[in-house]
Amino acid sequence: MEINIHKAKKIHLVGIKGVGMTALAQMLKALDKNISGSDKEEVFFTDNILKRFKIKVFKGFYVKNIDTDTDLIISSAAYIRKKGNTFLGSGPGTKIINYAISKNIPVLSYPEAISQLFNKSFGIAVAGTHGKSTTSAMAAVMLEHCRKDPRAIIGTKVLNWQANARVSQASLQRTPFVLEADEYRDAFLNYYPHVILLTNIEWDHPDYFSNNAIYKKSFLKFLKNLDKRGSLIYCADDPGATEIAEKNQNVPMLSYGFSLESRLRIISEKGSSKGTNFSLVLNNENIGYFNIKLFGKHNVLNATAVVALGIILGLPVKNVRKGLAAFKGTARRFEVISYRPNIIVDDYAHHPTEISATISAVKKAWPDKNIAVLFQPHTFSRTRALFGGFVSALKNADRSFILETYGSARERAVKNKTAKKLAKKLNSLYFNNISTAQKKLPKVLGDKDVLITMGAGDVWRVGEILKKQKFQKR
């Protein structure tokens, strides 16, 4: 039997504090659904968002959290697993999910639920290994400034909204829907967009995609979901994105990048302490300068992708330019959390390529400073598989420090010394927990250092404490 999210009135979200789940909760509430959820007691930045939207959250995964008249359960991928064509609970979510199933309450996974909203809209999917959050957030803010009233689900907090979703009162069919389309566990294969914006393709998530060929094959499958009247935007600088795009030439395409092969080409870029300005040509015709409050070549590429989207949609370039200039950034994506007494940048980078890009951008923003990185590896499988890449990337910093690996809920708890090995290889200090890092770092850093707290786990907590203290080294 097909489960219809549109007919459900009372919906409970298992793992509601997850970034995507919180965004979905906001969107469902805007559609007049009665929303509640369960999650860990641990504090997340999404707690404040859920509180602001008056969405009830239960601490812990207990059967009693589900009201008897609940008519749909939506679960984060961390708390369910598939057996044949049915779901079973997984990890802490085992009891609550299995109880729902025993009571014949329908269960949807997060991507299945999203697809029922996204596929009814004019869907704009932002896909790729790196840059999805920034690009999708920037795209949504640009569309907002072009008066398109978009819906959006973003993988982090958008500073313009102080939330990670944008809702609309217009019908689903009439508005654009910008979605950060995650490839993990083939989630994006649930989505059928009208526009795909492909930033780059570089092997990741080795716990699910065992090699690069399988990873690329998944993206190729996703591109086949593109509407026959749709458009593909891709980065011509990236070999992976270009390879996949060239295998899908039955739809209109617009390439972008620094390379001469790009139809939308970046011909200059200049950074300052306030951001970056760059100029573009479209089919060799100059379309002028653009300004963003972001740093680094990777963010110039992200912004150019958004300009490409505006061109595809036929939006006035002057409005697209205003939208980009208005974009304030996103949480944990080159977020400067402190200028005084210390300069501290918090960044989500958790892949070698992202680490290199962020360090390069910080060097450009503060060329007279030493760059110190506190890196927290994310998932044991990624750290093992990309170990050499992490070593090379972190060597770009003047100094690096390693925090114990943040094990994702999707990985089984294992004894693993990869973080210690990484520290040893880099001849870096190793911290086995947040508290130790908070105590020791101020003693080894000084006013000539910029600190980057880096990783997809909870390393940001270190920066939140240290921004209130003065580095002590002289």
Secondary structure, DSSP 4 states (H G I P E B T S, - for coil): ----TTT-SEEEEETTTSHHHHHHHHHHHHTT-EEEEEE-SS--THHHHHHHTT-EEEES--GGGS-TT--EEEE-GGGEEEETTEEEE-GGGHHHHHHHHHTT--EEEHHHHHHHHHTTSEEEEEESSSSHHHHHHHHHHHHHHTT---EEEEEEEETTTTEEEE--SS-GGGSEEEEE---GGGGGGG---SEEEE-------TTT--SHHHHHHHHHHHHTTS-TT-EEEEETT-HHHHHHHHT-TTS-EEEEESSTT-SEEEEEEEEETTEEEEEEEETTEEEEEEEES--SHHHHHHHHHHHHHHHHTT--HHHHHHHHHH---BTTSSEEEE-SSSEEEEE---SHHHHHHHHHHHHHH-TTSEEEEEE--B-HHHHHHTHHHHHHHHTTSSEEEEEPPB--TTS------HHHHHHHHHT-EEESSHHHHHHHHHHH-BTTEEEEEESSSSTHHHHHHHTTS---B-
